Amino acid sequence: MASALAAKMGLNSLRRKQAKNFNVRITTMDADMEFSCEVLDHDVSKEEPITLNFLAKFYPENAEEELVQDITQHLFFLQVKNKILEEEIYCPPEASVLLASYAVQAKYGDYDPNVHKLGFLAQEELLPKRVINLYQMTAEMWEERITSCYAEHRGRTREDAEMEYLKIAQDLEMYGISYFPIRNKKGTDLLLGVDALGLHIYDPDNKLTPKCSFPWNEIRNISYSDREFAIKPLDKKTDVFKFNSSKLRVNKLILQLCMGNHDLFMRRRRVDSLEVQQMKAQAREERARKRVERQRLEREKHLREVAERARDDLERRLIQLQDEAHMANDALLRSEETADLLAEKAQIAEEEAKLLSQKASEAEAEMQRIKVTAIRSEEERRMMEQKMLEAEMMALKMADESERRAMEADQLKQDLQEARDSERRAKHKLLEITSKSTYSVTPSAVPGDVMPPDLSFSRENLSFDFKDTDMKRLSMEIEKEKVEYMEKSKHLQEQLNELKTEIESLKLKERETPLDILHNENTEKGTSKPWCSATRPWCLPTEL
């Protein structure tokens, strides 16, 4: 295949002039090979080194079946990839991302998130500029899309990734087609496309969809005379298609491509030659050997990964045990310190327990004393309540007595008023009698058994006469009794207040009745009923 590639460079069509030997460096885009060869004289730079690119002149129909050797597959992969990036082969944006992911897999191997971090594709040329300019996406966004597809190709070797790349690329519309400008009989500008399947006629503005196609198995003959080409189909009823090319060298190149692709088209449909069969068998054996070697490497890699994971687990376990030992040692030290501290606390707690026991004994004694005091206080409270009840009863009796004496005083006032009225009538009657007497009567002149009738009337009326001195004496006695009663009432009130103050601290508020509460409120406001005061002038002693 390498000799075929060298023959297809077109050097054998050049005239041999002034051949000379010198070193030439040939770049295959991924490896450099240096060798000595004979270069023919043509329009190339004479400066050393001269860079020559090995390119496949004829594209395979099925890359998986026809590319036998891995080096051929790799070089063809690089050629197709370069043509896609240079937009000589049109590739849709979605297919460009997928092809880029296979190219990354072929170069970097399996995806490893710890190694292939964001930015590792910054210097790589993976997408056509047309695709990049078509979307408002940053380089980081494109890299994220490519990496997402790249992560799914895990387990594929470089050869597998390159072959997947070629399988997708060979389905593109412009794959393997060489375009040449031509004109038909009417002088219309057209494009002639030559590929592994036949000849195609395109509009200059549309290189994707041919206007008409001539498969190799339907073409009987291709000929040209000067600048005119003629395509004769097998079907004699079909007209011969003729077109003109602008340059003679282009006509020769078109003819060479047509002959070569037609020959390869027919050869693919025949049984492979013994040499090709041997090459394919060797390739299969080599691929099988590489597959076994890859499986062995994968198995060893897997075992190494398992061993590394086990080692990492053991290291983590060791670190964990060391940390646990360190923590246990720290915990032991802390526990010892805690034990010492607890011992001190226990001693302090024991002393506090003794102190609390002593205080408990004192509290018990104090409780006994309080209980005794409470019992005494209860008895005293009952006695004070009894005294208060007796005082209230006495106050009620005195109130009744004061009421009774008030009634007696009213009766005495009434009797006094009647007596005074009788006295006034008697005085008035006496004055009348005195003024009517025209003579004075002496006791010696009048016999004892002879008395005037009017005099006897006067005696009868005078029997109710009182002297002013008696009335004054009576009033003084009443006033004296009143003062004494008020002093007694005042003393009683003070005694009641003192008693109330003594028992107030022993009163149970929750047991107060509504009347008790009302009485307390009236007492605080000063609106309670007084026992006896100057506002009650009718209070008189019962002795009157």
Disulfide bonds with the S-S distance in Angstrom:
none
